[in-house]
Amino acid sequence: MSRCCPSCSRTDTKKNGHIHNGKQNHFCNACRRQFVENPEQVLISDAQRGRIGKLLLERIPLRGICRVEGVGLRWLLAFMVGLYEQLPDDLNFQVEAEAAELIIYTLESEIDEMLSFVGKKASKQWIWIALDVKSRQIVAFHVGDRSGQSAKALWKSIPQCYRNHATFYTDGWGAYEGVIPERQHRVVNKQRRITNHIERFNCTLRQRVSRLVRQSLSFSKKLAHHIGAIKYFICHYNLEKALLV
């Protein structure tokens, strides 16, 4: 039995699978509208939104969250975009206090790059990360290519007090030359284990954010969502680290 389309009132319709809550979906061959009979507005509670926000921090595909929480993918994507737009630019990083304009301890930061991709593996996107050695918080990050322009973008996002006083440890990638002042730059190799903190965070990020897991189908389709997911995790990671200090 054909159903009447709510848009054009034609009955030239057919069944078209089911929506997220199991109800039969219909498709109108005339105006190409998709609809369900007796649609019900499902209100998502604040408690459920909170759970979904926590699930987005774990290694769970988006469609897996939809199945567990009974929400639609379109709603989840809109919810994610809303979360990402509210994230602070400072990544919830708390700079240690300075007394009488004199830094009372030595600022040290580790910088590294991690490979990722958006859409397809040929579209490489490098994640540049600066980590504070003392607090283990993320100072700044940038997503882009592996050129000097990305290194400059990362440097500009680092707080001014770090750019003026901190010592930066890197793996010696050529893009850092001319960006980090020579007097503040220390090139080290992995055998010296000086950059082990940033290497460990890279592993944590890749294991906790599903779109960064190697050989996964949960890769990002849009660069904005890719950056937002990384920023979302880092903001919560910094808050957790701040509570441990």
C-alpha positions as CSV (number, residue, x, y, z in Angstrom):
1,M,0.0,0.0,0.0
2,S,1.4,3.4,-1.1
3,R,1.6,6.2,1.4
4,C,0.7,9.8,0.7
5,C,3.7,12.2,0.5
6,P,3.4,15.1,3.0
7,S,5.0,17.5,0.5
8,C,3.3,16.9,-2.8
9,S,0.4,14.6,-1.7
10,R,1.3,12.1,-4.4
11,T,0.9,8.4,-3.6
12,D,3.8,7.3,-5.9
13,T,5.9,6.2,-3.0
14,K,8.0,3.2,-1.9
15,K,9.6,1.9,1.2
16,N,13.1,3.2,1.8
17,G,14.7,1.4,4.7
18,H,14.3,2.4,8.4
19,I,15.3,5.4,10.4
20,H,17.5,5.3,13.5
21,N,14.6,4.3,15.8
22,G,13.4,1.5,13.6
23,K,10.4,3.2,12.0
24,Q,9.7,2.5,8.3
25,N,11.1,5.2,6.0
26,H,9.3,6.1,2.7
27,F,10.5,7.7,-0.5
28,C,8.4,9.8,-2.9
29,N,9.3,9.1,-6.5
30,A,7.6,12.4,-7.6
31,C,9.4,15.0,-5.4
32,R,12.1,12.7,-3.9
33,R,11.0,13.5,-0.3
34,Q,11.8,11.0,2.4
35,F,9.3,10.7,5.3
36,V,7.8,8.5,8.0
37,E,4.2,8.1,9.0
38,N,3.2,9.7,12.2
39,P,6.6,11.3,13.0
40,E,7.3,11.8,16.6
41,Q,9.7,14.5,17.9
42,V,12.2,12.8,20.1
43,L,13.7,15.1,22.8
44,I,17.2,14.3,23.9
45,S,17.8,15.0,27.5
46,D,20.7,16.9,29.0
47,A,21.9,13.7,30.7
48,Q,22.0,11.9,27.3
49,R,23.8,14.9,25.7
50,G,26.4,14.6,28.5
51,R,26.9,10.9,27.9
52,I,27.3,11.5,24.1
53,G,29.8,14.2,24.9
54,K,31.8,11.7,26.9
55,L,31.5,9.0,24.2
56,L,33.0,11.4,21.7
57,L,36.2,11.4,23.8
58,E,36.5,7.6,23.4
59,R,37.5,5.3,20.6
60,I,33.9,4.8,19.3
61,P,32.8,5.4,15.7
62,L,30.0,8.0,15.2
63,R,27.6,5.4,14.0
64,G,28.4,3.3,17.1
65,I,27.3,6.2,19.2
66,C,24.1,6.5,17.2
67,R,23.3,2.9,17.8
68,V,24.0,3.0,21.5
69,E,22.2,6.2,22.2
70,G,19.4,5.9,19.6
71,V,20.1,9.2,17.9
72,G,20.4,10.0,14.2
73,L,23.7,10.6,12.5
74,R,22.6,14.0,11.2
75,W,21.7,15.1,14.7
76,L,25.0,13.8,16.1
77,L,27.0,15.7,13.5
78,A,25.1,18.9,14.3
79,F,25.7,18.3,18.0
80,M,29.4,17.8,17.4
81,V,29.6,21.1,15.4
82,G,28.0,22.9,18.3
83,L,30.4,21.4,20.8
84,Y,33.4,22.3,18.6
85,E,32.3,25.9,18.2
86,Q,32.2,26.4,22.0
87,L,35.8,25.2,22.5
88,P,38.2,27.8,23.9
89,D,41.1,28.9,21.8
90,D,43.5,28.5,24.7
91,L,42.7,24.8,24.8
92,N,42.1,25.1,28.6
93,F,45.9,25.3,29.0
94,Q,46.8,27.0,32.3
95,V,50.1,28.9,32.1
96,E,52.0,28.8,35.4
97,A,52.0,32.0,37.4
98,E,54.8,34.5,37.1
99,A,56.1,36.5,40.1
100,A,57.3,40.1,39.8
101,E,57.8,39.6,36.0
102,L,60.4,36.9,36.8
103,I,59.7,33.3,35.8
104,I,60.3,31.2,38.9
105,Y,61.0,28.0,37.0
106,T,62.4,27.0,33.6
107,L,59.7,26.7,30.9
108,E,60.3,23.6,28.7
109,S,58.2,22.4,25.8
110,E,58.4,19.4,23.4
111,I,57.2,19.7,19.8
112,D,56.4,16.9,17.4
113,E,54.3,16.2,14.3
114,M,51.9,13.3,13.7
115,L,50.6,12.1,10.4
116,S,46.9,11.8,9.7
117,F,44.6,12.2,6.7
118,V,41.2,13.6,5.7
119,G,38.9,11.9,3.2
120,K,41.6,9.7,1.7
121,K,45.1,8.6,2.6
122,A,46.6,10.7,-0.2
123,S,45.2,13.9,1.6
124,K,47.8,14.0,4.4
125,Q,47.2,16.3,7.3
126,W,50.0,16.6,9.9
127,I,49.1,17.4,13.5
128,W,51.7,19.7,15.1
129,I,51.7,19.6,18.9
130,A,53.5,21.6,21.6
131,L,53.5,20.0,25.0
132,D,54.5,21.6,28.4
133,V,57.1,19.3,30.1
134,K,56.2,20.2,33.6
135,S,52.4,20.0,33.5
136,R,52.1,17.6,30.5
137,Q,49.4,19.9,29.2
138,I,49.1,20.7,25.5
139,V,50.3,24.3,24.9
140,A,49.1,24.6,21.2
141,F,48.4,22.5,18.1
142,H,48.0,23.0,14.4
143,V,46.7,20.8,11.6
144,G,48.2,21.3,8.1
145,D,51.0,20.2,5.9
146,R,54.6,19.5,7.0
147,S,56.1,22.8,5.6
148,G,57.5,25.8,7.3
149,Q,54.2,27.6,7.0
150,S,52.6,25.1,9.4
151,A,55.6,25.4,11.7
152,K,55.0,29.2,11.8
153,A,51.3,28.7,12.4
154,L,52.0,26.5,15.4
155,W,54.6,29.0,16.7
156,K,52.1,31.8,16.5
157,S,49.5,29.8,18.5
158,I,52.0,29.2,21.4
159,P,51.5,31.7,24.3
160,Q,53.8,34.7,24.3
161,C,55.6,33.8,27.5
162,Y,56.6,30.5,26.1
163,R,57.8,32.0,22.8
164,N,59.9,34.5,24.9
165,H,61.4,32.2,27.5
166,A,60.8,28.5,26.9
167,T,63.3,25.9,25.7
168,F,61.8,23.8,22.8
169,Y,62.9,20.2,22.1
170,T,62.3,18.8,18.6
171,D,63.4,16.0,16.4
172,G,65.3,18.4,14.2
173,W,62.8,18.6,11.3
174,G,64.0,21.3,8.9
175,A,60.7,23.3,9.1
176,Y,61.7,24.4,12.6
177,E,64.7,26.3,11.4
178,G,64.1,30.0,11.3
179,V,60.9,29.6,13.2
180,I,62.1,28.7,16.7
181,P,64.9,31.0,17.9
182,E,68.2,29.2,17.8
183,R,69.0,30.0,21.5
184,Q,65.7,28.3,22.5
185,H,65.9,25.3,20.2
186,R,67.3,22.0,21.2
187,V,67.5,19.1,18.6
188,V,67.3,15.7,20.2
189,N,67.0,12.1,19.0
190,K,64.6,9.5,20.3
191,Q,67.4,7.5,21.9
192,R,67.9,10.4,24.4
193,R,64.3,10.0,25.5
194,I,63.9,13.7,26.1
195,T,60.8,13.9,23.9
196,N,59.2,10.8,25.4
197,H,56.3,12.8,26.8
198,I,55.1,14.2,23.5
199,E,55.6,10.7,21.9
200,R,53.4,9.2,24.6
201,F,50.7,11.8,24.0
202,N,50.8,11.1,20.3
203,C,50.1,7.4,21.1
204,T,47.2,8.4,23.5
205,L,45.7,10.7,20.9
206,R,45.8,8.1,18.2
207,Q,44.3,5.4,20.5
208,R,41.6,7.6,22.0
209,V,40.3,9.5,18.9
210,S,38.8,7.0,16.6
211,R,39.4,9.0,13.4
212,L,43.2,8.8,14.1
213,V,43.3,5.0,14.6
214,R,45.4,3.3,12.0
215,Q,43.6,1.1,9.5
216,S,40.1,2.3,10.6
217,L,37.0,3.2,8.7
218,S,36.3,6.1,11.2
219,F,38.4,8.6,9.3
220,S,37.4,12.3,8.9
221,K,35.5,13.3,5.8
222,K,35.8,17.1,6.5
223,L,38.9,19.0,7.7
224,A,36.8,21.1,10.1
225,H,35.5,18.0,11.8
226,H,39.0,16.6,11.9
227,I,40.4,19.7,13.7
228,G,37.3,19.9,15.9
229,A,37.6,16.4,17.2
230,I,41.3,16.8,18.0
231,K,40.7,20.2,19.7
232,Y,37.8,18.7,21.7
233,F,39.9,15.9,23.0
234,I,42.9,18.2,23.9
235,C,40.6,20.6,25.8
236,H,39.3,17.8,28.0
237,Y,42.8,16.3,28.3
238,N,44.2,19.6,29.6
239,L,41.4,19.9,32.2
240,E,42.2,16.4,33.4
241,K,45.9,17.2,33.7
242,A,45.1,20.5,35.5
243,L,43.3,18.6,38.2
244,L,46.3,16.5,38.9
245,V,48.7,19.4,39.4
